[in-house]
Amino acid sequence: MRIEQFTDPYLNRTWGELGVRALSSGHRVSATLGYPAAGLAASLADDLAGFLDAPSIALDLNFKAPSGRGFGEVKHLIAVASGKGGVGKSTTAVNLALALEREGAAVGLLDADIYGPSQGMMLGVASGRRPEVKDGKFFEPIKAWGLKTMSMSFLVDENTPMVWRGPMATGALQQLLGQTDWGALDYLVVDMPPGTGDIQLTLSQKAPVSGAVIVTTPQDIALLDARKGIEMFSKVDIPVLGVVENMSFFACPECGAKSEVFGGGGGERVAVEFGVPLLGQLPLAQDIREQADGGRPTVAADADCATALLYRDLARHAAARIWSLESATAPTIQMADD
C-alpha cells in the first residue's frame, strides 16, 4: 500500500485525492493536514501502521489551514447557527471554538447575538471588563481560555437590554466584526443569534463566511426550524458544514443507560435530507450546563473528558469540511527512514 491511498477519517477521500504526496519511504511520517487534529495523532499513527503493514509509525502531525476566503489575517469564518433558541447553540459555539484551539488552531470567537450576548459569562470574563482600544479605532479582543473574543456584553452593562431596531443591531455587528483587531486567526467562530433575521442576513451578505454549522435538538419543532436555517444559508450561497444534534441523549450517571429525552435520530434525518454530514451528537448533561454557567466551558474545564472529546471530534470534522470545500492549499506528507 502507498500512503497516498490512505483514506482520511473525516472526508472519506484518499490523501492522494486531497493533494497529499509521499516523498520518500520508511516508517517515520511527517504529515501536514488542512484541519487541526492534535488529538487524533495517536490513533492516526496506529491506523497508518495498520494500513502500511508496519509494526509502528512515528507520526509528526502538523496543521496548516487552507488560505480561505476570510478578511485581513482571518482565514475562515464559521457561523454557528440555529433556527430557534434553546437548543444549546451558544454552548456549542464556545466549545467548538475551544476544541479547534485545543486541536492546534489559532481561534477567535465573536458573540454576534447582539440582543442576548452570553459568551462573556460562559468564558468567565468579569462583568464590567472592557476591551482596550487600539489607535483610537480598533477594539483589542479579550483573551479567554486561549481564544480571542469579542461580545456586546463587553461593551454594555449585563443588565442593559438592547432595545434596538434591526439597522442598529446589524451596524453593531459590523462594528464588532470589522473594528476588532483579530490579528492572525485560522478560524473565527461566530455565535449567531437564533432565527433567520436581519443579523443573520447581514453576516451572510457582508462577511466572507466559509461555512455554517447548524445546531438542533432531535425534537420535531427544533428540526423544523433547523431546516429553515439550512435553507437560509443555501439562499445566500454559504455552504453548510454539517448538523450538530445537541441534547441527543441522556446517560444515567448511575448505570450508564441512555435515554432519548427529545426523540432520536432527528439530526441525522435532517443531515441526510440536505446531503450534509452529521458532525456530532452531544449529550444532555448537567456538567455541560454547570461548566458554561460557571465560566469554564467543558473543553476548557477538561479537554480530555468524554464530552470534550465529542466536541473535539466535531471540531475536526467541521474544519475538515472547510479544507475539502476550499481545497486551496494542498497538504504534503514527507516520509523518511527511521
N, C-alpha and C positions, 0 to 999 in steps of 0.2 A: 504494500500500500504506500502511496505517496501522500504527503501531508496536505497537498492541495485538495485531496479528495475527502478530507475530514469535514464532517457536517457541523456547522455552527449550531450550538444547542438552542439558540433562540430564533434563528432565522430560517432553519431547515434548508439552508443553501450551503454548498461547499465553500471552503475558504478560497479555493481557486476561483469560483464564480464571484466571490466578493472582492477579488483582486489580490488575495494573499499569494505570495510566491515563496517557495522553498529554495533557498540559495545554496545550501550545502547539506550534507548528510550527517548523521550522528544522533546522539541521544541527549544533546543539550539544545534547547529551543528557546529562542528569544522572539516573542510574539507581540506585535502592536495591533490592538483591535480598535475599532471605531466606536466602541462603547466602554464605559468603565466597568471593570469586572474583578476588582481586587479580591472579593470574597469567593470568586469562582476558581482561583488559581489552583488550589489543591485538587479539586475534583476534575478540573480540566486536564491537569497533568496526568491523572490516573486514566482518564478517557483517552488521551493521546497515546499513552503507553500501551493500552489495550489495542488501539487502532493500528499502531505501528508494530505490534507484536514485540514490544521491547520490555525488558524487566522493569524499567523505570524511566521516567523522563524528568530532567531538571528543567523546569519551565520558568523563564523570566517573562512575566506577563506585564505588558505596558499598555497605555491608552493614549490615543490622540483623537480628539473629536473632529469629525468632518468640518470643513470650512463653514458650511451653513449659510443661512440667509438672514442672520441677525443684524444688529446695528452696533456701531462703534466696535468695542472689543468683546461684545457679547455675541457668541456664535449661534446659540439656539434659544428660542423662547418656547417653553412648554406651557400651554394653558391647561389648567386643571379645572374642569367644569362639571356642572350637574344641572339637570333640568329643573330641579326643585331643591329646597332647603331641607336640612335634617337628615341627610344621607351620609354625613361624615366627610364632606368634600375638603374642608379646611384641615382636618386632622390628616387626611390622606395626602394633601398637598405638602404639609410641613414634613411629614415622614418621608415622602418621595424625595424632597429636596435634600433632607439629611442623608437618605440612603445613597443618592447619587454622590454626595460628598464623601461618604464613608467608602464608597467603591473606587474613589480616586479622582473625581472631577472637581473643578472649581465651580461653585454653585452660588447663585443668589436666589432670593425669594421675595417676590413682590406681592403684597396683600392688596389686590385690586377690588376687594369688597368695600367700596367707599362708604356705604351706608352702615355696614356692620363689621368693621375690621376686628379680627380676633387673633391675628398672628402674634401681636405683641405679647399678649397674655400667654399664648401657647409656647412662645420661645423664652419666657421668663424675663422679658425686658421690663425693667422697673417702670411703674407708672410715673409719668412726668418726664421721663428721659427724652430728650430731643436730639435729632441729628444735627451735627455741625454743618455749617455752610462753607463751601469752598469757593474762593474767588467771587464771593457775593452772589453766586447764581446756581451753584450745584450743591445738592444735598450729599453729605457723606453717609453712605448706608451704615446702619448699626450692625455690628458683628455679633452673632449669637450662635453658639454651637458649631462654629466653622462656616457659617453662612453669612453672606452679605444681605441684609434685609432692609426693606422699606415698607412702611404701612401708614395709612392715615391715622392710625392710633398713636403714632409717634408725634403727630403734629397737633392733636386736639386733646382736650380732657376726655378721659374714658367715659364720662357720664354725659358728654355733649352729643346730642343727636344730630345727624347730618340731614337737616331739613332743606334739601337742595332739589331743584328741578334737574332734569336729565342733562342739559348742557353744562351745568356747573359740575356735576359729578364726572362727566366724561372729560371735562377740562382738567379736573383734579387728577384723573387717571393719567392723562397725557403728561402732566407735570411730574408726577411721581416716576413715571417710566423714563421720560426723556431728560429730566433735570436732576437725575441721580447719577452720581459718578460711580458707576458699577465697576469700572476697571475691566480687567480681562476675566471673562467667565466662559466656561464651556456651556453651561445651561443657566438660564434664568427661568425659574418656575413661577408661574403667575397663578395665584389663588383667585379664581374668578368668583364674582357674586353668583348666586343661584339664578336660574332663569335664562331667558334669551332676549334681553332688553338692550337699552342704549349702550351700556358699558361693554357688553359682550360684542356688539357690532363695532364699536369704536376700536377696541383692541384688534378685532379681526381685520378691520379695514386699514388701520393706521400703523399697525406693528407687524413686522415680518415674523409671524409665528410659524415655527417648524412643524408643530403638531399639537393635537389636543388629546388629553386623557379624560374620559368620561367616567364619572363616579356615580354608582347607583346602588340601591339595595335590591334584593330579589323580589320584593313585593310588586304587584302589578301596577300600582299607581306611580311608583318611582320609575318603573320601566317605561311607562307611557311618556313621562317627561324626559327620560334619558334619550328616547328616540327623537324627541324634538331637538334636543341638544346636538345630536349627531347630524340631523338634517340641517340645522343652522350652520354648522361648520362646513358641511358639504356645499351649501349655497355660496359661501364666501371662499371656497377653494382652499380650505385648510384641512390637511389630512388628519383623520382620527387615528391616533397611535394604537388605541385599544380601549377596552372597557375594564374598569375595576369594580368588582362586586364586593361592596362593603357590608359588614354585618351578615356575612354569608351563613354563618353557623354559630352556635353557642356550644362550647365544650365544657361539660360539667367539671368543675375543679376537683371533685372528689373521685369520680370514676372515669372521667375522660370521654364519656359518651357524648356524641354530637347531636344537637337538635337544630333543625332549620326553622328558627323562630319566625322568619319573614318569608318562608317558602324556599323552594330550591330550584337552582338551575336558571334563574331568570337572566342573570348577566350573560351567561353562556348563550342563551337563546337570542338575545339582542346582538351579541357579537357575531353569531352565525348569520343572523338576518342581514346585517350590514357588511359582512365579509371582512371583519376586523378581528384582531386577537382578543382573547380574554387574558388580560395582563396578570390578573391575580384575584384571589378570593380571600378576603380578610375576615377574621372572626369578630363576633360581638363579644367584647371582653372588657371587664371592669378596669383592668390596669391601663388599657389604651386611653380611656376617658380620664382616669386619675392622673396619669402622666402628663397628658395635654393640659389639663386644668392646672396642674402644678408647675407648669413652665419648663418641663423636661420631657419632651415627646419621646415615644417609645424607642426610636433609633438612637436618640441621644442618651437615654437612660441606660440602655444595654444593647449595644449594636449587634450582639451575638445571641440574643434570646430568640426563641422560636418565632415570635410575632415580628421582631425586627428583621429576621431572615426572610420573611414573606415580603416585607416592604423592599428589602434589598433585591430580591428576585424580580419584583415587578419593575423596579427602577432600571435594572439591567435590560429587562425585556423592552421597556419603553425607549431607552436610549439606543438599543439595537435596531429598533424600528426606524428611528431617525437616521441612523447610519445607512440602513438599507434604502430608505427613501431618498436621502441626499446623495449618497454614493459619490461624493465629490472628492474624497480623499481615500485612496487605496492603501490599506494597511499592508505591512510586509512582515514576513517571518524569516529569520535567519537561523540556520541550523549549523552547528559546529560540533566537531568531535569532542568527546569528553577529554 
